[in-house]
Amino acid sequence: MKRYAGAAGFDPVAFGGHSLRAGFVTTAAERGADFARITEVSEHRDPRTVLRYVRRANAFKDHAWSGFL
């Protein structure tokens, strides 16, 4: 990740694989992707890790306050 960021002209220190992986899981969950498929693609060993990102992505989905936020 860092090597490709540097090759593209970005500061490699600002990039890492974790951000890309976490962003994928969060975005996939926000768009309603199946949990098993998300875990399969992200290749997380522990599904609880994926579940934390899914919970964050869904924190305000169908929430009573959603119209006010």
C-alpha positions in Angstrom: 0.0 0.0 0.0 2.7 2.4 1.0 4.8 1.6 -2.1 1.9 2.3 -4.4 0.9 5.5 -2.6 4.5 6.7 -2.9 4.6 5.8 -6.6 1.4 7.8 -7.2 3.0 10.9 -5.6 1.4 10.7 -2.2 3.1 10.6 1.2 3.4 6.9 2.0 3.4 7.6 5.7 -0.3 8.7 5.4 -1.4 5.4 4.0 -1.8 1.9 5.2 -3.6 -1.3 4.5 -5.8 -1.1 7.6 -7.5 2.1 6.3 -8.3 0.5 3.0 -9.6 -2.7 4.6 -11.7 -0.9 7.3 -13.1 1.5 4.6 -14.1 -1.5 2.5 -15.9 -3.2 5.4 -17.7 0.0 6.5 -18.8 0.9 3.0 -20.0 -2.6 2.2 -22.0 -2.7 5.4 -23.5 0.7 4.7 -24.7 -0.5 1.3 -26.3 -3.6 2.8 -23.7 -6.3 1.7 -24.1 -9.7 3.4 -21.9 -10.1 6.5 -20.5 -13.5 5.3 -19.5 -12.0 1.9 -17.8 -9.0 3.6 -15.8 -11.3 5.8 -14.9 -13.5 2.9 -13.6 -10.6 0.8 -11.8 -8.8 3.7 -10.2 -12.1 4.9 -10.4 -11.1 8.5 -9.6 -14.1 10.8 -12.0 -13.0 13.5 -15.5 -12.1 12.5 -15.9 -10.0 15.6 -13.5 -7.5 14.1 -15.7 -7.2 11.0 -18.7 -6.9 13.3 -17.3 -3.8 15.0 -17.1 -2.0 11.6 -20.5 -3.1 10.6 -22.0 -1.9 13.9 -20.4 1.6 13.3 -21.7 1.7 9.7 -25.2 0.8 10.9 -25.2 3.0 14.0 -27.7 5.5 12.7 -29.5 3.3 10.1 -33.3 3.4 10.9 -32.5 5.3 14.1 -35.3 7.3 15.6 -33.2 10.5 15.4 -32.1 10.0 11.8 -34.3 12.7 10.6 -32.7 15.2 12.9 -29.0 14.4 12.3 
